[in-house]
């Protein structure tokens, strides 16, 4: 029998696969146990400070494409891909569209509630919340057990948030990504190591992430390519509002229930 609970489980599992698969690149380091970042080199610290300054503007948009490996039923490493478009406006507006091998999910926050919409399921759920974007994303995590991708880039101090908990790090080379010269950095944190490519200019925008989970079976890897940064966007309020399409039903979130983890 198809109940509201099973409908929500479908959205929750999709949310876990689509969003959580993107998030660990930054959040895994931000929530590490060791808060000491004194081992980060001066050139890396300076680039991260420039990135933080660039991202502390009122509004921007970006796109991303990710690939993640995960353990299959027999322990083999399999891969899943997602694309994502995010529109951000301080202090309390956010819209994200994620599409991947496992379907699509839309998240919008209008300062009053976060809406999660599963297009294939034709279902949506709403979480009443007011306050900053950080507050809204924390509410999503508490209700669904799912973190939002690249949340540290949307924090009040992105440069600090990205490397909170990092033991050491510094520049290891340079690369050209989409025609833009980038500085290539390597960082170590408890149980993982990650690489970050920042534009080699005053903006220091992130262009690529790669993380290796050393403590997980098979040492799975996650890669994100970030592009189409837009700081001229003037998103209307309607960008952050959700109007249910015809035939789409609302489901209630079980309080505090966590979805099953993705494969």
C-alpha positions in Angstrom: 0.0 0.0 0.0 1.4 3.4 -1.0 1.3 5.6 2.1 2.6 9.1 3.0 5.4 7.4 4.9 6.6 5.4 1.9 6.2 8.5 -0.3 8.5 10.5 1.9 11.0 7.6 2.1 11.3 7.8 -1.6 12.0 11.5 -1.5 14.4 11.1 1.4 16.4 8.4 -0.3 16.6 10.4 -3.5 17.7 13.4 -1.4 20.3 11.3 0.4 21.8 10.1 -2.9 21.6 13.4 -4.8 22.6 15.8 -2.1 24.7 13.9 0.3 26.9 12.5 -2.5 27.9 16.1 -3.3 28.5 17.4 0.2 31.4 15.5 1.8 34.1 17.3 -0.1 33.8 20.3 2.1 31.7 19.3 5.0 33.7 16.2 5.9 36.7 18.5 6.6 34.6 21.2 8.3 33.3 18.7 10.8 36.5 16.9 11.5 37.5 16.4 15.1 40.7 18.4 15.0 40.0 22.2 14.7 43.7 23.1 14.4 44.5 24.5 10.9 48.0 25.9 11.8 49.6 23.5 9.3 48.2 25.3 6.3 50.8 27.2 4.3 50.7 30.9 3.8 50.0 30.7 0.1 47.0 28.4 0.7 45.7 30.6 3.5 46.0 33.7 1.3 44.1 32.0 -1.6 41.4 30.8 0.8 41.0 34.3 2.3 40.6 35.7 -1.2 38.0 33.1 -2.0 36.1 33.9 1.2 36.1 37.6 0.4 34.7 36.9 -3.1 31.9 34.7 -1.8 30.8 37.1 0.9 28.8 39.1 -1.6 25.0 39.4 -1.4 24.1 37.0 -4.2 25.6 34.6 -6.8 24.9 31.5 -8.8 27.0 28.5 -9.9 26.8 25.1 -11.6 28.5 21.9 -10.7 29.0 18.4 -12.0 30.1 15.6 -9.7 31.3 12.0 -9.8 31.3 9.8 -6.7 32.4 6.2 -6.2 30.6 4.0 -3.6 30.7 0.4 -2.5 28.5 -1.9 -4.4 26.8 -5.0 -3.0 29.9 -7.1 -3.5 32.3 -4.5 -2.3 33.1 -3.3 -5.8 33.6 0.5 -6.5 30.7 1.9 -8.5 30.2 5.5 -9.7 27.3 7.9 -9.8 27.1 11.4 -11.4 25.1 14.5 -10.7 24.7 18.0 -12.0 23.6 20.9 -9.9 22.6 24.6 -10.2 22.5 26.8 -7.2 21.2 30.3 -6.7 22.1 32.1 -3.5 20.9 35.4 -2.0 21.8 36.6 1.5 20.5 36.4 4.1 17.8 33.9 3.6 17.1 32.8 0.0 18.4 29.7 -1.7 17.4 27.5 -4.7 19.1 24.3 -5.8 18.3 21.9 -8.6 20.1 18.6 -8.6 19.8 16.0 -11.4 21.6 12.7 -11.5 21.7 9.0 -12.4 19.2 8.4 -9.6 16.7 11.2 -10.5 16.2 14.8 -9.6 15.5 16.9 -6.5 14.7 20.6 -6.1 15.3 22.6 -2.9 14.1 26.1 -2.3 14.2 28.4 0.8 12.2 31.6 0.9 13.0 32.7 4.4 9.9 31.0 5.8 10.2 27.4 4.8 12.4 24.9 3.0 10.7 22.9 0.3 12.1 19.6 -1.0 10.5 18.4 -4.3 11.0 15.1 -6.0 10.0 15.5 -9.6 9.8 11.8 -10.4 7.9 10.9 -7.2 5.5 13.9 -7.8 5.8 14.6 -4.1 7.1 17.5 -2.0 7.7 18.2 1.6 8.0 21.5 3.5 10.0 22.3 6.6 8.9 25.6 8.4 12.0 27.6 9.4 13.1 31.2 9.5 16.5 32.8 9.8 19.7 32.5 7.9 20.6 30.0 5.2 22.8 28.1 7.7 19.7 27.8 9.9 17.6 26.5 7.1 20.2 23.9 6.0 20.6 22.7 9.6 16.9 22.2 9.7 17.0 20.0 6.6 19.8 18.0 8.1 17.9 17.5 11.4 14.7 16.4 9.7 16.2 14.3 6.9 19.7 13.2 8.0 21.0 14.7 4.7 23.5 17.5 4.3 23.3 20.2 1.7 26.1 20.1 -1.0 28.8 22.8 -0.8 27.2 24.4 2.3 30.5 25.8 3.4 30.6 28.0 0.3 27.4 29.6 1.5 28.6 30.2 5.1 29.4 33.5 6.6 33.2 32.8 6.3 33.7 30.4 3.4 37.4 30.5 3.5 37.6 29.4 7.1 34.7 26.8 6.8 36.3 24.9 4.0 39.5 24.0 6.0 38.1 23.8 9.5 39.6 20.6 10.9 42.4 20.4 8.3 45.7 19.3 9.8 48.0 20.6 7.0 47.9 21.7 3.4 49.6 23.8 0.7 50.0 24.4 -3.0 51.3 21.4 -5.0 51.1 22.8 -8.6 49.1 24.7 -11.2 46.5 23.6 -13.7 44.3 25.2 -16.4 40.6 24.5 -16.1 38.2 25.8 -18.7 40.9 28.1 -19.9 41.5 29.6 -16.4 44.9 29.2 -14.7 44.3 27.7 -11.2 46.4 27.0 -8.2 46.3 23.3 -7.1 46.2 22.7 -3.3 46.4 19.5 -1.3 45.0 19.2 2.3 45.0 16.5 4.9 42.3 16.0 7.5 41.4 13.1 9.8 40.5 10.0 7.7 40.6 11.9 4.4 42.7 13.9 2.0 41.4 16.4 -0.5 42.6 18.6 -3.4 41.2 22.0 -4.2 41.8 24.0 -7.4 41.3 27.8 -7.0 41.5 30.4 -9.7 45.0 32.0 -9.7 43.7 35.6 -9.4 42.1 37.9 -6.9 38.8 36.0 -7.0 40.3 32.6 -6.1 37.0 30.9 -7.1 36.9 27.2 -6.6 36.9 25.2 -9.9 37.5 21.6 -8.8 37.5 19.4 -5.7 38.8 15.9 -5.3 38.5 13.9 -2.1 39.8 10.5 -1.0 38.3 8.8 2.0 41.2 6.9 3.4 39.2 5.1 6.2 36.5 3.7 3.9 36.7 0.4 2.1 38.3 0.8 -1.3 39.3 4.4 -0.5 36.4 5.9 -2.6 37.0 9.1 -4.4 34.7 12.1 -5.0 35.3 14.7 -7.7 33.4 18.0 -8.3 33.8 20.4 -11.2 32.3 23.9 -10.5 31.6 26.3 -13.3 29.4 29.2 -14.6 29.9 31.4 -11.6 27.6 34.4 -11.9 27.9 37.4 -9.6 25.7 39.7 -11.7 22.5 37.7 -11.2 19.5 39.6 -9.8 17.2 36.7 -8.8 13.6 37.7 -8.2 11.8 36.4 -5.1 9.9 34.0 -7.3 13.2 32.1 -7.9 13.0 30.9 -4.3 9.3 30.1 -4.1 7.7 26.8 -4.9 4.4 26.4 -6.6 3.3 22.7 -6.7 2.7 21.6 -10.3 -0.6 20.0 -11.1 -0.8 16.4 -9.8 2.0 16.9 -7.2 1.0 15.9 -3.7 2.4 17.2 -0.3 3.8 14.6 2.2 4.6 15.2 5.8 8.1 14.7 7.2 8.3 12.2 10.1 9.9 14.3 12.9 13.6 13.6 13.2 13.5 10.5 10.9 16.7 9.7 9.0 16.5 8.2 5.5 18.3 5.0 4.6 21.9 5.7 3.5 22.6 5.5 -0.2 24.4 2.4 -1.6 
